[in-house]
């Protein structure tokens, strides 16, 4: 059986209740023209002040290092200026690694690099 290629998609929403999704796209193994989407993580909406716990609006792609996905959000976090987060490819272990507060950067719109 050939290896299935997984691709992480980040979708940005500006609605009231959804601030972005992390999805995995799995091509069909039967050869049909279909794909399966698996939701890895739902970023929560921000408060009126623009803050939340985990970040919002994942803007750029993620980086896969040692079976861990690293990414950024350009909004949310406790200060409302975005976050750097990590997440397993299975959707577990979401953790905010850094929050921006304008003195150390703000609203990152690029992927992480090592």
N, C-alpha and C positions, 0 to 999 in steps of 0.2 A: 504494500500500500504506500502511495506517495505521501510525503509529509504535507499536511494542510497548512497553508500560510495564514497566519492571523494578522490582521491589521487593526490598529486601534484608531477609532474615529472619535473626534471630539466635536460635539455639536453645541452651538451657542444659542441660547434662547433668552429673550428679554421679557418674557411673560411674568405674571405675578407669582406663580407658584413653582416655576422651574427655571433654574439658572444654569443649566447645562447638563450634559450626559457624557459619560465615558462608555463607549460601546466597542465590542469586538465584532468584526465582520468575518464570518467563516464561509468560504465558498463551499458549495455542495460537493460532496464526495462522489455523488452518483453521476456527475458530468452534466447534470441539468443546469439550465440557466437560472439558478436560484441561489440565494444566500440566506444565512441565518444570522440575525443580530442578537447579541447577548449583552444586556445592560450590566456594566461593571460597577458603576457608581452614579448616583444622582446628586448633583451639586444643589444645595438648597438656595432658595431665594434670599435676597438680602433684606435687611430692615430698611426703614425710611432713610436712615443715615448712611446706608450702603454697606453696613457691616453684617457679618455672620461668622460662624465658627470655622468653616472649612474652605472658604473661598467660593467664588462664583465666576461664571463665564470663562471656562477653559478656552483660551484663544489660540494657542499654538499646539503642535503635536507633542507627543511624549517621547522620552528616551528610555529604552530598555537596557538595563545594566544588571547583570547577575540575577535574572528573574524578578526584577523590580522595575516598575514603570515610574518615571519621574516626570512631573509636569508643572505648569504654572497656570494661575488664574489671573485675569486682569482686573478683578474686582473682589469684593468680600474680604474675609478675614476679619479679625477683631478691630482693625483700623480702617477697613474699607478700601485699602489700596492694593489688594491682591496677595497671593500666597505662592509658595513652592510646596508641592505635596509629593507623596509617594503612595503607590498602590500596587498590589500584586496583579499579575495578568488574569487571575481568577476573580478579582474584584474584592478581595479581602485585605485587611490591614491598612486601610486608608489612614494616613497620618500627615498632618501639616508639619513641614520641616522648618518653614520660615514665613513670617508675616512682614509685609512691607508697611512702612509708616511715613513715607515721603522723605525722611532723613536718611534712609538706607535703600532708597529706590521706591518705585511706585508703578503700578499697572503694567507689569511685564507682558509683552506681546510676542515673545520668542520662546522657543523650546529650551529646555535645560541642556547643558553640555558639560562634559567631564574632561 
